[in-house]
Amino acid sequence: MKLGFLLAKLALLTMAMTVSGCQFSAYLEAGLEDAGIALSPPPMAPVPVTSDAEFSQMEQRVHELVNQYRQAQNLPPLTLDERISTQARKHSEAMARGEMTFSHDGFDNRIKAIGQSLSYRKAAENLAYNMGYRDPVNQAVEGWIGSPGHQKNMVGAYDVTGIGIAKNAKGEYYYSQIFIKRR
C-alpha cells in the first residue's frame, strides 16, 4: 500500500532525482518545473507534538538559511512577509492533512490571495517534505540548494517571501516557500 502511494506521487512529477532523502518540487511563474523527487525514510522515533511557536521558529530558520545562501551569492536578502507566509502555511497544512497531494495545485489561488494586499510582478514556489531528520529544516533547505529548479527560485530576482511549515501525525514535515517580486 505505501509503495503504491509513493509510486503515485512519482507519477505526479515529470522528473525524478534523489536529493538528501527528501521530496521536493519547485514552481516557477512561467510554468510547473518539477525539480526532483526522493523518498523520505521512515521516522526514527515516535512523533513529538510540534507547537505553533516551534513551527514559527522553524519558518524563521528557513528564512535565515535561504538569506544566508543568497548572501553567499552576493544577493540581497528576502524580507519575510506574514501575508505571504499565511498562504504558504495554509498550503503546507493542507498537504500535511492529506487534503491535497504534495504538489503546486492551487498556486494561482495562493498568489491571487497574496495579490489582494500586495502588488507583485512575478512569483514562484518551492516545496519540500521530509521526516526522521534531527534537523529537518536544514535538510529541506540543503535539498533546495542542491536542486536546480529550487536553487533558481532561491537566487531569483525576488524581494519578499513567505514560509509555511506543517507536520502530520506520521511525522512528515511539509514546507512551502513562496517568492514574490513586488511591483
C-alpha positions as CSV (number, residue, x, y, z in Angstrom):
1,M,0.0,0.0,0.0
2,K,2.7,2.5,1.0
3,L,4.8,1.7,-2.1
4,G,1.7,2.2,-4.3
5,F,1.1,5.6,-2.7
6,L,4.8,6.6,-3.2
7,L,4.6,5.4,-6.9
8,A,1.5,7.6,-7.4
9,K,3.5,10.6,-6.1
10,L,6.3,9.8,-8.5
11,A,3.7,9.7,-11.4
12,L,2.7,13.3,-10.5
13,L,6.2,14.6,-11.2
14,T,7.9,14.6,-14.5
15,M,11.5,14.2,-13.5
16,A,13.0,12.1,-10.7
17,M,16.1,12.8,-8.7
18,T,17.3,11.8,-5.2
19,V,18.2,14.8,-3.1
20,S,19.1,14.4,0.5
21,G,16.4,11.9,1.4
22,C,13.6,14.5,0.9
23,Q,10.9,15.2,-1.6
24,F,11.0,18.5,-3.4
25,S,9.1,20.4,-6.0
26,A,9.7,23.9,-7.4
27,Y,7.2,26.0,-9.3
28,L,8.3,28.9,-11.5
29,E,5.9,31.5,-12.7
30,A,6.5,30.6,-16.3
31,G,5.2,27.1,-15.5
32,L,5.5,24.0,-13.4
33,E,9.1,22.7,-13.3
34,D,9.4,19.6,-11.1
35,A,12.9,19.9,-9.7
36,G,13.1,16.4,-8.3
37,I,11.8,13.8,-6.0
38,A,13.2,11.4,-3.5
39,L,11.5,9.1,-1.0
40,S,11.6,10.0,2.7
41,P,12.9,7.5,5.2
42,P,10.6,6.2,7.9
43,P,10.6,8.1,11.2
44,M,13.3,7.2,13.7
45,A,11.2,7.7,16.8
46,P,7.6,8.5,17.9
47,V,6.4,11.7,16.5
48,P,6.5,14.5,19.1
49,V,3.8,17.2,19.1
50,T,5.0,20.5,17.5
51,S,3.6,23.7,18.8
52,D,2.8,26.9,16.8
53,A,5.8,28.5,18.4
54,E,8.1,25.7,17.2
55,F,6.7,26.0,13.7
56,S,7.3,29.7,13.8
57,Q,10.9,29.1,14.8
58,M,11.3,26.6,12.1
59,E,9.9,29.0,9.5
60,Q,12.2,31.7,10.7
61,R,15.2,29.3,10.4
62,V,14.3,28.5,6.8
63,H,14.2,32.3,6.1
64,E,17.6,32.7,7.8
65,L,19.2,29.8,5.8
66,V,17.8,31.0,2.5
67,N,19.1,34.5,3.1
68,Q,22.5,33.1,4.2
69,Y,22.6,31.3,0.8
70,R,21.5,34.4,-1.1
71,Q,24.2,36.5,0.8
72,A,26.8,33.9,-0.3
73,Q,25.7,34.5,-3.9
74,N,26.0,38.3,-3.4
75,L,22.3,38.8,-3.5
76,P,20.1,41.0,-1.2
77,P,18.1,39.3,1.5
78,L,14.4,38.5,1.2
79,T,12.0,40.2,3.6
80,L,9.7,37.8,5.3
81,D,6.1,38.9,4.9
82,E,3.3,37.4,7.1
83,R,0.7,37.8,4.3
84,I,2.7,35.5,2.1
85,S,3.6,33.2,5.0
86,T,-0.1,32.8,5.7
87,Q,-0.7,31.4,2.2
88,A,2.4,29.2,2.4
89,R,1.3,27.9,5.8
90,K,-2.2,27.1,4.5
91,H,-0.8,25.1,1.7
92,S,1.6,23.1,3.9
93,E,-1.2,22.4,6.3
94,A,-3.5,21.1,3.6
95,M,-0.7,18.8,2.3
96,A,0.0,17.6,5.8
97,R,-3.7,16.8,6.4
98,G,-3.9,14.9,3.1
99,E,-6.4,17.3,1.7
100,M,-4.2,17.7,-1.3
101,T,-1.3,15.9,-2.8
102,F,2.3,17.1,-2.5
103,S,2.0,19.5,-5.4
104,H,1.7,23.1,-6.6
105,D,-2.1,22.6,-7.1
106,G,-3.7,25.9,-6.2
107,F,-0.6,28.0,-6.7
108,D,-2.6,30.6,-8.7
109,N,-5.1,30.9,-5.9
110,R,-2.4,31.4,-3.3
111,I,-0.9,34.2,-5.5
112,K,-4.3,35.8,-6.1
113,A,-4.9,35.9,-2.4
114,I,-1.5,37.5,-1.8
115,G,-2.2,39.9,-4.7
116,Q,-5.2,41.3,-2.8
117,S,-2.9,43.0,-0.4
118,L,0.5,43.0,-2.1
119,S,1.1,44.2,-5.7
120,Y,3.6,41.9,-7.5
121,R,5.3,41.3,-10.8
122,K,6.2,37.6,-10.5
123,A,6.0,34.7,-8.1
124,A,7.5,31.3,-7.6
125,E,7.2,28.5,-5.0
126,N,9.4,25.8,-3.5
127,L,8.0,22.8,-1.7
128,A,9.6,20.0,0.3
129,Y,8.7,17.3,2.8
130,N,10.8,15.1,4.9
131,M,10.8,13.1,8.1
132,G,13.1,11.4,10.5
133,Y,15.9,14.0,10.5
134,R,17.4,15.6,13.6
135,D,17.4,19.0,11.7
136,P,14.6,18.8,9.2
137,V,14.8,22.5,8.3
138,N,18.4,22.3,7.3
139,Q,17.7,19.1,5.4
140,A,14.9,20.8,3.4
141,V,17.0,24.0,2.6
142,E,20.1,21.9,1.6
143,G,17.9,19.9,-0.7
144,W,16.6,23.0,-2.3
145,I,20.1,24.3,-2.8
146,G,21.2,21.1,-4.4
147,S,18.2,21.1,-6.9
148,P,18.5,23.3,-10.0
149,G,14.8,24.4,-10.0
150,H,14.7,25.2,-6.4
151,Q,18.1,26.9,-6.4
152,K,16.9,29.1,-9.3
153,N,13.9,30.3,-7.2
154,M,16.2,30.9,-4.2
155,V,18.5,33.2,-6.2
156,G,15.8,34.7,-8.4
157,A,15.0,38.4,-8.6
158,Y,12.6,38.3,-5.7
159,D,12.4,40.7,-2.8
160,V,9.8,39.2,-0.4
161,T,9.0,35.7,0.7
162,G,6.7,33.7,2.9
163,I,7.3,30.4,4.5
164,G,4.9,27.8,6.0
165,I,5.6,24.5,7.7
166,A,3.2,21.8,8.9
167,K,3.6,18.3,10.2
168,N,1.2,15.3,10.0
169,A,0.6,12.5,12.5
170,K,3.2,10.3,10.8
171,G,5.9,12.9,11.5
172,E,6.2,14.3,7.9
173,Y,7.1,17.9,7.7
174,Y,5.7,19.9,4.7
175,Y,7.5,23.1,3.7
176,S,6.1,25.8,1.3
177,Q,8.1,28.9,0.4
178,I,6.6,31.5,-1.9
179,F,8.9,34.0,-3.6
180,I,7.4,37.4,-4.7
181,K,8.9,40.3,-6.7
182,R,6.9,43.4,-5.9
183,R,6.0,46.0,-8.5
